Amino acid sequence: MWNRIQQVSLACLGAIVLGQAGGPTIVRADDLTGVVVSVEVAGKKVVVLDEATSQPRDVLFVDQADIRTNTGQPLKLYNLKRGDRVGIVASGGVATRVVVNQAPLKGVVSNIDLRDQKVTVTEDVTDRDIAVDLTPTTRIESTRNEQVALKDVKTGDGITVVYSGVTPREVVINSKPPEVKGHIKSIAADLQSIIVTELGTKADLTLAVNPQTTIVSNTGKTMKMNDLHKGDGVGIAHNSSVASLIVVSPVAQP
């Protein structure tokens, strides 16, 4: 996807021209150049990894701070996110001007609002919840570049959001594999499939197992198919009924 995103370096932020109502203004954004580590909206603070020192620096924001993308689009503090490259003019640790080269928002879908066409993304690393208001022009697609409807997005899906200013231009969904939770009813003699009785529905589901299937206990111990037994509790992630991950809660054996 990066081949579709214009990457503009902030390494030469000595002078950036931003169009304003009164004519272009030269912004000297050379006080601090770096990458956003975290954003605290309530505390009006951004932690930036300073490229010059490789050290994190706290930068405070006031309502008068002028925040714009490298193409001149206005932003608010809450529009900043982890990974954004920034050039900041600051006075006494308080930002007055900020130029932002926007990075994609990466995280996990934690809530979906079909009525308002909105998703909430829990940002990777920071666990900050960020509301993403979709527009009629926002493209939603899978990692295979296939169009996806919002109704088909699930909580727990991985998500990447590419912005143009405050507008989400493109959303890429990395769908979480379907999951089955239940107990093993039987194991095929050739160890290439199992039948699981699903919790709740009591339905019997047959799932294939192949050499790529990872099997671990609920304590993280690596297991093999011949370690499984009838009655074991299992949580299974699968694609088209082929197990990719089996987490086992073994029952006590006589």
Helices and strands as residue ranges (DSSP letters): G 2-4, E 16-18, E 25-27, E 32-40, E 45-50, E 56-69, G 77-79, E 85-91, E 94-101, E 105-113, E 118-123, E 129-133, E 139-142, G 150-152, E 158-164, E 167-174, E 179-187, E 193-198, E 204-208, E 214-217, G 225-227, E 233-239, E 242-249
